[in-house]
Amino acid sequence: MYSLEQLKIFVAVCEAGTFSAAARQLKRAQSGVSQAISNLEIAIDKELFSREKNTPTLTTHGQVLLPIAKSLLHQQQYFDQKVEALAKGDEHELVIAIEESVINDELLLILSPLAEQFPSTDIEIIVASTFDVEVLVRTGQAQVGIVYMDGELKTDMDFFTLGHARFLTIASPAHPLATLPLVSDIDLKAHRQCVQRSTQKKELWFSYKISPTAWYTNTHKTLIELVKKNVGWALVPELLAHQSIKNGEIVTLPVSHEYDGWLTVVGGVVSRRHTSGPVLESVIQTLQNYCLLNKHWVLKK
């Protein structure tokens, strides 16, 4: 029967090119490397290398078995990492739920080092509306979430502040509101509103429906698309709408009571249904450092 150690030597010879180079790499005697390969060939009853020349050449059998050997060694490495993680108390898996309008390439970039830092932990990222994220964290389906804070005390989960996001009131350039030098509440109420709400039909406290008629969607990205098509006006995150405003596809309305936009807190919520572990603590610390060192979600005026 062959061993994982023999497979390791087989792969090392293939990658190093010669038995002597593999021996130096493995810090073993060349005779020991040669014997290990011979024993492996005897165990599987197949010749792995052609020894007609000074440099060993893979046979057809060797070429077929090499990727399988690498896969087996990779699985062994994963097994060892998992055992080590269990010994250290690392979580087996971690679910991060993120408000759909907050997630971007930069946020994913600062989370990506977790893959190398905790290689044996499965991490899942769920993108949803703020209230749906809160449900996931509250019910223990996610360990940590990023949401827009609604000002209510979270008695069933822990929370921490990450920063602020600016929301702008927008409309299509063809919309009647786009022609007004100043837009009042009465003006807004006279036209259809596009409103973001969760699957539980909950709306953010600063962007709830005020117009008699409305269209609803659970993502801010869809809100912007509806506004582009002149369905109605909406309140959306500045960073999400910035490029469309720059392209002239939508315009910012000069609303009298929030002329410079509406600032709201972006925060993190942590489940109390899970014990805190090194992976969760690292995620929280990473998010806090990310927001402490940089001004995110608010464009400079």
C-alpha positions as CSV (number, residue, x, y, z in Angstrom):
1,M,0.0,0.0,0.0
2,Y,1.4,3.4,-0.9
3,S,1.6,6.3,1.6
4,L,1.0,10.0,1.5
5,E,4.7,10.5,2.2
6,Q,5.5,8.6,-1.0
7,L,3.1,10.7,-2.9
8,K,4.7,13.8,-1.5
9,I,8.1,12.6,-2.8
10,F,6.6,11.8,-6.1
11,V,5.3,15.3,-6.5
12,A,8.5,16.8,-5.3
13,V,10.5,14.9,-7.9
14,C,8.1,16.1,-10.7
15,E,8.4,19.7,-9.5
16,A,12.1,19.7,-8.9
17,G,13.0,17.9,-12.1
18,T,15.5,15.4,-10.7
19,F,15.8,13.0,-7.8
20,S,18.8,14.9,-6.4
21,A,17.0,18.3,-6.6
22,A,14.0,16.8,-4.8
23,A,16.3,15.3,-2.2
24,R,17.8,18.7,-1.5
25,Q,14.4,20.3,-1.3
26,L,13.1,17.6,1.1
27,K,16.4,17.6,3.0
28,R,16.7,13.8,2.5
29,A,19.3,11.5,1.1
30,Q,19.0,10.9,-2.7
31,S,19.0,7.2,-2.1
32,G,16.0,7.6,0.2
33,V,14.1,9.5,-2.5
34,S,14.9,6.9,-5.1
35,Q,13.8,4.1,-2.8
36,A,10.6,5.9,-2.0
37,I,9.7,6.2,-5.7
38,S,10.6,2.6,-6.3
39,N,8.4,1.5,-3.4
40,L,5.5,3.6,-4.7
41,E,5.9,2.0,-8.2
42,I,5.8,-1.5,-6.6
43,A,2.8,-0.6,-4.5
44,I,0.7,0.6,-7.5
45,D,2.3,-1.8,-10.0
46,K,3.0,1.0,-12.4
47,E,6.2,2.7,-13.6
48,L,6.0,6.4,-12.9
49,F,9.4,7.6,-14.4
50,S,11.4,6.5,-17.4
51,R,15.0,6.0,-16.3
52,E,16.5,5.8,-19.7
53,K,18.1,9.2,-19.4
54,N,19.9,11.0,-16.5
55,T,16.8,13.2,-16.1
56,P,13.7,11.3,-15.0
57,T,10.8,11.6,-17.4
58,L,7.2,11.0,-16.4
59,T,5.6,8.0,-18.1
60,T,2.1,8.0,-19.4
61,H,1.0,6.5,-16.1
62,G,2.9,9.1,-14.2
63,Q,1.3,11.9,-16.1
64,V,-2.2,10.6,-15.3
65,L,-1.4,10.1,-11.6
66,L,0.4,13.3,-10.9
67,P,-2.6,15.7,-10.7
68,I,-4.4,13.1,-8.5
69,A,-1.4,12.9,-6.2
70,K,-1.4,16.7,-5.9
71,S,-5.1,16.7,-5.1
72,L,-4.7,14.1,-2.4
73,L,-1.8,16.1,-0.8
74,H,-4.0,19.2,-1.0
75,Q,-6.7,17.4,0.9
76,Q,-4.2,16.3,3.5
77,Q,-3.1,19.9,4.0
78,Y,-6.7,21.0,4.4
79,F,-7.3,18.2,6.9
80,D,-4.2,19.3,8.9
81,Q,-5.3,22.9,8.8
82,K,-8.8,22.0,10.0
83,V,-7.3,20.0,12.9
84,E,-5.1,22.9,13.8
85,A,-8.1,25.3,13.6
86,L,-10.1,23.1,15.9
87,A,-7.3,23.0,18.4
88,K,-7.0,26.9,18.3
89,G,-10.8,27.3,18.5
90,D,-11.2,28.8,15.0
91,E,-14.7,28.8,13.7
92,H,-15.6,26.1,11.1
93,E,-17.6,28.6,9.1
94,L,-18.6,32.3,9.3
95,V,-21.5,34.1,7.6
96,I,-21.2,37.9,6.9
97,A,-24.5,39.6,5.8
98,I,-24.0,43.0,4.1
99,E,-26.5,45.7,3.1
100,E,-26.7,45.6,-0.7
101,S,-25.9,49.2,-1.3
102,V,-22.8,49.2,1.0
103,I,-20.9,46.3,-0.6
104,N,-18.3,47.3,-3.2
105,D,-14.9,46.2,-4.5
106,E,-13.0,48.0,-1.8
107,L,-14.9,46.3,1.0
108,L,-14.4,42.9,-0.6
109,L,-10.7,43.7,-1.0
110,I,-10.2,44.3,2.8
111,L,-12.0,41.1,3.6
112,S,-10.1,38.9,1.1
113,P,-7.0,38.5,3.4
114,L,-9.2,36.4,5.7
115,A,-8.8,33.5,3.1
116,E,-5.1,33.3,3.8
117,Q,-5.4,34.1,7.5
118,F,-8.0,31.4,8.2
119,P,-7.7,28.9,5.3
120,S,-9.8,26.2,7.0
121,T,-12.8,28.5,7.7
122,D,-15.6,28.6,5.1
123,I,-16.8,32.2,4.8
124,E,-20.2,33.0,3.2
125,I,-21.2,36.6,2.2
126,I,-24.9,37.3,1.9
127,V,-26.1,40.5,0.2
128,A,-29.5,41.8,1.3
129,S,-31.4,44.9,2.5
130,T,-30.7,46.3,6.0
131,F,-33.8,44.7,7.6
132,D,-33.2,41.4,6.0
133,V,-29.5,41.5,7.2
134,E,-30.8,42.2,10.7
135,V,-33.1,39.1,10.6
136,L,-30.2,36.9,9.5
137,V,-28.1,38.1,12.4
138,R,-30.9,38.1,14.9
139,T,-31.8,34.5,14.1
140,G,-28.2,33.3,14.1
141,Q,-28.1,32.6,10.3
142,A,-25.2,35.2,10.1
143,Q,-22.6,36.0,12.7
144,V,-22.1,39.6,11.7
145,G,-23.8,42.1,9.4
146,I,-23.4,45.6,8.0
147,V,-26.5,47.8,8.0
148,Y,-27.9,51.3,8.1
149,M,-28.7,52.1,11.7
150,D,-32.3,53.1,12.4
151,G,-31.7,54.7,15.8
152,E,-33.4,51.9,17.7
153,L,-31.5,50.2,20.5
154,K,-30.6,46.6,19.5
155,T,-31.5,44.5,22.5
156,D,-31.1,41.2,20.7
157,M,-27.7,41.8,19.1
158,D,-24.5,43.8,19.6
159,F,-23.7,46.7,17.4
160,F,-20.8,49.1,16.6
161,T,-20.5,52.2,14.4
162,L,-18.5,52.0,11.2
163,G,-19.2,55.4,9.6
164,H,-21.8,57.4,7.7
165,A,-23.5,57.3,4.3
166,R,-25.0,60.2,2.5
167,F,-28.3,59.7,0.7
168,L,-29.5,62.0,-2.1
169,T,-33.0,62.6,-3.5
170,I,-32.8,61.9,-7.2
171,A,-35.0,62.0,-10.3
172,S,-34.8,61.6,-14.1
173,P,-33.7,64.8,-15.9
174,A,-37.1,64.6,-17.7
175,H,-39.1,64.5,-14.4
176,P,-41.1,67.7,-13.5
177,L,-39.3,67.9,-10.2
178,A,-36.0,68.3,-12.0
179,T,-37.1,71.8,-13.3
180,L,-37.7,73.2,-9.8
181,P,-35.0,75.5,-8.2
182,L,-36.0,74.2,-4.7
183,V,-38.1,71.1,-3.9
184,S,-40.3,71.0,-0.9
185,D,-42.1,68.1,0.9
186,I,-45.3,69.1,-0.8
187,D,-43.6,69.0,-4.3
188,L,-42.3,65.4,-3.5
189,K,-45.7,64.2,-2.3
190,A,-47.3,65.3,-5.6
191,H,-45.3,62.7,-7.5
192,R,-44.8,58.9,-7.5
193,Q,-42.1,57.8,-5.2
194,C,-39.8,54.8,-5.7
195,V,-39.1,53.2,-2.3
196,Q,-36.7,50.6,-1.1
197,R,-38.0,48.1,1.5
198,S,-37.2,44.7,2.8
199,T,-38.9,41.4,2.1
200,Q,-40.6,42.0,5.4
201,K,-42.0,45.2,3.9
202,K,-40.0,47.4,6.3
203,E,-38.6,50.7,5.1
204,L,-35.6,52.8,6.4
205,W,-36.8,55.4,8.8
206,F,-35.4,58.3,6.7
207,S,-36.6,57.1,3.3
208,Y,-40.1,55.7,3.9
209,K,-43.0,56.3,1.6
210,I,-44.5,59.9,1.8
211,S,-46.2,60.0,-1.6
212,P,-49.7,58.7,-2.2
213,T,-48.4,56.4,-4.9
214,A,-45.2,54.3,-5.0
215,W,-43.2,51.6,-6.6
216,Y,-41.3,49.3,-4.3
217,T,-38.1,47.3,-4.6
218,N,-35.7,45.6,-2.1
219,T,-32.5,47.1,-3.6
220,H,-31.2,50.6,-4.1
221,K,-29.7,49.6,-7.4
222,T,-33.1,48.9,-8.8
223,L,-34.4,52.2,-7.4
224,I,-31.8,54.0,-9.5
225,E,-32.8,52.1,-12.6
226,L,-36.5,52.9,-12.0
227,V,-35.6,56.6,-11.6
228,K,-33.6,56.5,-14.9
229,K,-36.8,55.3,-16.6
230,N,-38.7,58.2,-15.0
231,V,-41.0,56.0,-13.0
232,G,-40.6,58.4,-10.0
233,W,-38.2,60.0,-7.6
234,A,-36.2,58.2,-4.9
235,L,-33.8,58.6,-2.0
236,V,-30.6,56.6,-2.6
237,P,-27.0,56.2,-1.4
238,E,-24.7,58.9,-2.9
239,L,-21.9,56.4,-3.7
240,L,-24.3,54.2,-5.6
241,A,-25.8,57.0,-7.6
242,H,-22.6,59.0,-8.2
243,Q,-21.7,57.6,-11.6
244,S,-25.2,57.9,-12.9
245,I,-25.4,61.5,-11.8
246,K,-22.0,62.2,-13.4
247,N,-23.3,60.6,-16.7
248,G,-26.4,62.8,-16.6
249,E,-28.7,59.8,-16.4
250,I,-30.3,61.2,-13.2
251,V,-30.1,64.5,-11.3
252,T,-30.0,65.4,-7.6
253,L,-33.0,67.3,-6.4
254,P,-32.4,70.4,-4.3
255,V,-34.7,69.4,-1.4
256,S,-35.3,72.2,1.0
257,H,-35.1,70.2,4.2
258,E,-32.0,68.2,3.2
259,Y,-30.2,70.4,0.6
260,D,-26.8,68.7,1.1
261,G,-28.3,65.2,1.4
262,W,-29.2,63.0,4.4
263,L,-26.4,61.5,6.5
264,T,-27.1,58.2,8.2
265,V,-25.0,55.9,10.3
266,V,-23.5,52.7,8.9
267,G,-23.0,50.1,11.6
268,G,-22.1,46.5,12.3
269,V,-24.4,44.1,14.1
270,V,-23.2,40.9,15.8
271,S,-25.2,37.8,16.6
272,R,-25.6,36.8,20.3
273,R,-26.5,33.2,19.2
274,H,-22.8,32.4,18.4
275,T,-19.8,32.4,20.6
276,S,-17.1,34.8,19.6
277,G,-14.1,33.3,18.0
278,P,-10.8,34.4,16.4
279,V,-12.3,34.6,12.9
280,L,-15.3,36.7,14.0
281,E,-13.1,39.0,16.1
282,S,-10.8,39.4,13.1
283,V,-13.7,40.4,10.8
284,I,-14.9,43.0,13.3
285,Q,-11.4,44.4,13.8
286,T,-10.9,44.5,10.0
287,L,-14.1,46.4,9.5
288,Q,-13.4,48.9,12.3
289,N,-9.9,49.6,11.0
290,Y,-11.2,50.0,7.4
291,C,-13.6,52.6,8.5
292,L,-11.3,54.3,11.1
293,L,-8.5,54.9,8.6
294,N,-10.8,56.0,5.7
295,K,-13.9,58.1,5.1
296,H,-16.2,55.6,3.3
297,W,-19.7,55.9,1.8
298,V,-19.5,59.7,1.8
299,L,-18.1,61.6,-1.2
300,K,-16.1,64.7,-0.5
301,K,-18.0,67.9,-1.5
